[in-house]
Amino acid sequence: MFSAATSRCTIGEAMQRLRIISTGVLALLAVGACKGDDTGQKAEQFCHDVIQEGCVRAYDCVPPANRTPAFMATYGTSVAGCQAAPDKCAQYPAACPNFDRDAGATCLSEFTNQTCTQILFIQDGGDPTIALPTSCGAVCPPN
């Protein structure tokens, strides 16, 4: 219960209490805002997203008549099959300890929006494959 009686605290005591309360509030805000480093999770998700988009782009850009055995070995027999294939993205954070999430977002956006003529390449044996945009080179900078 609160008392209606007048407080007898001095200005110095009030300032001290305010500092303690302020420090406590700031500590709670800091703990709430600091959720830990999620770079590894973001790197793994980026890896998975690029692979999933790669499946879509491969099937969008390579007509059925041009889907060679090497294409099928890489991308499977359908978009769904390609996307369902296990990936090794759990290993990506360790392989890319300096993952740059902004560069990852740019890479994925450009990959998604580039035309087939920008990403489709025919390898020496005549096998079609897709390539990531050059911006993707910034995703995993060296130490």
Secondary structure by P-SEA (a helix, b strand, c coil): ccccccccccaaaaaaaaaaaaaaaaaaaaaaaccccaaaaaaaaaaaaaaaaaaaaaaaccccccccaaaaaaccccaaaaaaccccccccccccccccaaaaaaaaaaaaccccccccccccccccccccccccccccccc
